[in-house]
Amino acid sequence: MCLERGGGRINAEAAEGAKDAEENDSGTNSRLRVGCFGSPLLKDTGETPVPLPRSSRRNSAPLRLCVKLLPFQTFVALKTLAGLVCDSVNIGDFFRFGSFPMLLATAFHLWMMIDALRKREWLWLGILFLFPGFSTIWYFFAVYRSAPASATSGFELPGAYDRKRIKELEAQIHHLDKAHHHSQLGDLHFQRGKLEKAEACYRAALERDPEDLDTRAHLGQCLLRMNRPAEARPLIEGVIAENPKHEYGYTMMALAETLTALGEIDSAIATWKRVLENNSYPRAKVQLAELYLTKNQIDLARAELSDVVYDAGHAPAFQKRRDGVWFRRARSLMRKV
């Protein structure tokens, strides 16, 4: 049966369906609910629908906003670039009238925006979009330049470091020549990715104090990052034998990575499990999941990766900067498993 309305036809079944939809919206529905990214939140079980947590809505909103705004920003930049090139009569005018510096500034601004998007720095991304210019330089020095070098990204030593201390430590070494000054300078070089300089500093520290646990552990980690795991192993194992919880499990993680580099997968898995007995480092969970995948233990790997992805959505800003490389790797692996 059909209903006449304004010369148009409305199917009675469609009207009944609309009525059912209104009843469902009033809180009596048991249909499948869909999340913000198309994922089901509640199956057809007759249970009361579970709303999306406020924190999840708050975390997903900046992502949707940035995805919408970044292409627009890129379009404006490319349009400006095209106008600069077309308006230039010749290459001499291009350099003479300031178009080339403007091009470099635009490219630098886009570079910083892409870096902020990759690191999921939503607040910074909004500032860069709304206030280009000074904010670009501010982001470069406050976030981009202070990030660890790629050689040690994700494998930082515990604690913070200050680049300004390099000159101070060099002066103290010149006047006092203490072992801990050499070791601290080695830590700064390690964080900056200057591994050869870090190794030299650590060895100088061990010449003055051969029993220092921190220096031995850090030298082992330095050798490991230089793809010399066989040399790193006795140093790290010696520290673990004296203090299994040295540096809150960081040295134990270095041992697991050393065993992995040497191809001792079963021993590495056992070591990662020891780390996770007292800690929940994303660095440990992701690498343990990767080893599970090499042994085709998909369910165990998925469980570890799910924990990391969940924690990433609730992590504070400093942890997102520190463990961002592991959060991104976990999301990438989750899409494959």
Buried (B, 14 or more C-beta within 10 A) or exposed (E): EEEEEEEEEEEEEEEEEEEEEEEBEEEEBBEEBEEBEEEEEBEEEEEEBEEEEEEBEEBBEBBEBBEEBBEEBEEEBEEBBEEBEEEBEEEEEBEEBEBBEEBEEBEEBBEBBBBBBEBBBBEBBBBBBEEBEEBBEBBBEEBBEEEBBEEBEBBBBEEEBEEEBBEEBEEBBEEEEBBBBBBBBBBBBBBBBBBEBBBBBBBBBBEBBEEBBBBBBBBBBBBBBBEBBEBBBEBBBEBBEEEEEBBEBBBBBBBBBBBBBBEBBEBBBEBBEBBBEEBEBBBBBBBBBBBBBEEEBEEBBBEBBBBBBEBBBEBEEEBBBBBBBBBBBBEEBBEEE
